[in-house]
Amino acid sequence: MSSADKNPGITGWLRRIGPIWAMGCALLIMPVASPAHGANLADINAALADMRALSGQFVQSAPGGETLQGDFFLALPDRFRFIYKQGGHSVVTLRGNWLVVQEFQGAEANRYPVSATPLRLLVDGRAPRIRPSQLESITEKGDSIEVALRDPKGDIPGRLALIFDSETLALQGWRLLDIQQQRSTVWLHNVIRHKRLSEDYFRIDESIAEAEDE
């Protein structure tokens, strides 16, 4: 049994974005200059292009009804880390082309190709963006805008919706409806913007696992 199977926090992530994982996009968007009322795909992509190095907290509601919390660090297009406070401080890290899941920092790392996750829907080369073929709908709901995405090739099942603030286009969170019609939601809070984040935030540490193998 892998660490992903044993930990509910990690399973929530794996469930959330398809065959491997569920972050679809741990993306936080900084405000754009103009109001987003009636936003279109060009507005959404402009907000995605304005991302910076960010940190903060997240709250995740999983399909089983449990609520999970933790800290995140983000330096897109190819760096992020989610650290769960429950379940032994599970760690999910994106570095380049690999998604890495650990029960805790220093534990054995399970690696999955990013190409097998919905992250590929948002990252095109070095810039996160949504193609017209990936867009299912843009719906304004009160103070929020939901952008529903789909895999045009049908390789990734389910439905991923990014939730933006309707005035600033700051990403508030995301929601996943998986192939079994189970819903997961992540909300982002207390976001801090940085000029840059050190590579230490995204370092893969397997020191404890290596020591046990000796």
N, C-alpha and C positions, 0 to 999 in steps of 0.2 A: 504493500500500500504506500503510495507516495504521500509527501507532506501535504499536497493539495487535497487529497482525499480525506486526510485526518483532521483538517482544520476548517471550521465553518466560515471563518472570515475569507480564507482563500477560495473556498468553494463558491462563495457568493461572487467573487471576482470571476472565477472560471465560468460560472453560469451566466454572468452578466453580458459577456460580449461574444458568445458563440462557442465553437468547439473547444477552446482552450481557456477563455478568460473573459472578464466582463468589464473592463473599463471602457470599452468602446473608445473613449477618449477621456483621459483624465486631463481635460483641458480647461484652463481658466482664461477668459478673454477680458482684456482691458477695455474700458469704454472707448467708443469712437466719437468723433466730434459732433456728428449730427444725430438727432433723434431717430430711433429705429422703427417708429410707427409705420406699419405697412412695409416692413423690411423685405427685401428680396434676396436671392442667392448672392448677388454681388455684394450686398451689405454684410451678409454673414461671412463671406470669404474675406472681406476687408477687415472685419473684426478678428478673424482667425490669423490674418497676416500681422496683426498688431500685438501678438502675444509677447510676453517677456518672461524673465525668470521669476517664479512665484513660489510662495510657500503659504501654508495655512492648515486648517483642519477640515475633515470630512465626516459626514454621518451617512451610513449606508443602511437602508432597510432591505433585508433579504426576503426571498419568497417564503421562507418558513416562519416569518413574523419577527425574527430577531433583529435587533438594532445594533450595528457595529460602528465604532468610531476610531479615529486615528489622525495622524498627521500626514501631510503630503508635501513634496518638493517637486517642482516642475521647471524644466529648462528645455522646452521643445525646440527643434522637432524630434530629438531622439534621446531625451533624458527625462525620466520621472521616477519617483519613489513614493509608495504608499505604505505606511507603517501602522498596523492595527494595534490598538491598545488591548484588545481581547485576544485570547487564544495564543498566549505566549509571545506576543509582539511579532506576529507574522509580518513578513516584508515582501512586497511586490515591487520589482524594479525593472524599468526599461532602460537598456543600454544598447544603442545602435539597432542592430537587426534582431536582438534577442530580448524576450521577456523572461525574467528570472523570479522564481517563487521560492521563498525560504520560510521555515517555521519560525525562525528568529535570526537576527544578524549573527553570522558565524556558523549557521547550520548548513547542511548540504543544500546545494542550489539545484533546483529543477529548471531546466532551460527549454523554452518554446520559441519557435520562429515567429516574429511579428507578422510575417506574411500570412500566417494561419489565424490571425485575429482581425476584428473589425478596425483596428488601428490603420490598416492599409486603406480603409475608405477615406481617411482624413489626411494622410501624409503622402504627398506626391513629390518624390525627390527630397528636397530640403525644406519644402513649404507645405504646411497643413492647409488643405483646401477641399471643398466638396465639388465634385463634378456634377453637371446637370443629370447625368444618367444615374447618379447615386441618390438624388433627391426624390423623396416620396411626396412630401408636403411641407409647407410652412404655415403654421396656424397660430393666430394671436388669441391668447386666453387670459383676459384680464390684464395684469401687469407683466405677463410673460409671453414669450414666443417659443413655440415648440417646432423644432426642425427635425422631421422624421427622415431617417436614412435607410437605404436598402442596398444590398449587394446586387448589382445589375446582372451578375453571372449566376446568382442563386447559390453560391458556394457556402455563404454564411447565413444560417437560418435565423428567424426571429425578426424583431423590429427594434431599432435603436432611435431614441428621440433625445436630442440635445435641447436643454431648456435655458433660454436667454432672458435677461431683463429686457423688457420691450422698449425702454428709453435709452439705455446705455449699450445694449448688446453685450453686457458682461454675462458670461456663462454661469448660471446658477447651479447647474447640475445636469444629470442625464437619467434616462429611464430606459430599461430594457424589458421587452416582452419576448421571452425565448420561445423555442419551437414547441415547448410543452405548455405555452400560455401562462407561464409563471413570470411575475413582474418583480424587478429589482430597481431601486432608486438610490442615487447618490446625490447629496447636497454638499456644496462647498461653502466654507465659512472662514471669517477672520483672515482674509487673504492679504498677504504682504507682497509688494512688488520690489524686486531687487535688480541692481544693475547686472549682476551675474551671480550664479551659485557655484561654489567650489565643487570640483569633481569628487571630493570626499563624500558629498551627499549621495552619490550614486555608485560608490565603490562596492563591489561584490566581495564580501568577507566570508570565507569558508574555513576560518581558522579552527573552530571547534570541531567541525566535521573532519578536517585533516588530522587534528591531534588524535581523534578517536581511531583513525585508521592506522596510526603508527604502532 
